[in-house]
Amino acid sequence: MTESLRRTVYTGEGYKPFAELTRADVESLAAELGAVARTGPLARVAPVARAWSELGRALGEAGAARVGELEPEVALEFAQRVWVAPRKLL
C-alpha cells in the first residue's frame, strides 16, 4: 500500500486511512464539502467536492466496498484529486 493510501482522513466519526474509506464515508465527505463549497471563499474547493462525489461513483461502479479495493492507479489518482495526497509537480 502506498503512503497516499495510508494517509488518514477525518470522517466525522474519527480518522481512517484513505484506503479504508467506504462508499458511505466518501459520500458523506462529498456532501459535507459540497455544502460549504457553493459560494464565497470556499467555492474554490468545489472541484475537490466533485472529486469526492466521483470517487463514490467509482466505488459503486467497481463494486468496491473500500477505496483500497479499487485498482491502485485509480485510488492514487483520486487521492490526489481529493487532496489526500499531494500532486506531483513534474
N, C-alpha and C positions, 0 to 999 in steps of 0.2 A: 504494500500500500504506500502510495506516495505521501510526502509531507502534506500536500494540499488536502488530501482526503482525511488526514488525521487532525487537521485544524478544527477547533471547536466552534460551534455556533450556538448562540442562545436561542432557545425555542419557546420561552415563556414559562417553561417548567424546569429549566436548568440547561446546562451545557451538554452538547453531544458532538462527537466527531462528525464532520460533514458526511462521511461515508455511511454513518448510521442513521441519517435523517430519513424519515418515512415520507410517503406522499402526503400524509396529513400534516406533518411538520412543515413541509415545503409549501403546501397550500396556505397554511396559517401565516407563514412568513411573507408570502406573496400578498395576501390580503392586508396584513398589517402595514407593510411598507407601501403598498399601493394606496392605502387610505391616506397616508401622510404626504405622498408624493404628487398629489394632484395640483397644488398651487403653491405659490410663494417660493422661498429659497429651497425647500425640499423637492421641488419639481425636478431638480437636477438628477435625482435618484430614480426617476420614473423608468429609465432603461433597466435598472437593476431589479425593480419590482416586476417588470415584464419578464426578465430572465428567470426569476423565481417561478413565475407562472408557467413559463415554457418548460422549466425543469419538471414541474408537476405533471405536465402533459407527457413529457418524455418518459417519466417513470411509468405512467399508465400505459403508454403505447408499447413499452418494452416488457410490461408485466413484471416490473421490478418492485419489490417491497421496500427497498432502501437504495439510496444513491450509490452505495458501494457495489450494487448488483448490475449497474449499467456498465457498458463497455468502458474500460479505463480512460480512453481518449475522450469519450463523451462526458464522463464525470469530471475530468480535468478541465475541459472546455467550460462546463457550467461553473466549476469552482472559480474560474477567472471572471466569468460574466456576472456572478452574484457577489463578487468582491470577497470571497473566502480566500482566494489565492491571488497574489499579485500577477499582473500580466507581464509577459516577457517584453522587455524594451527593444530587443533586437531579434 
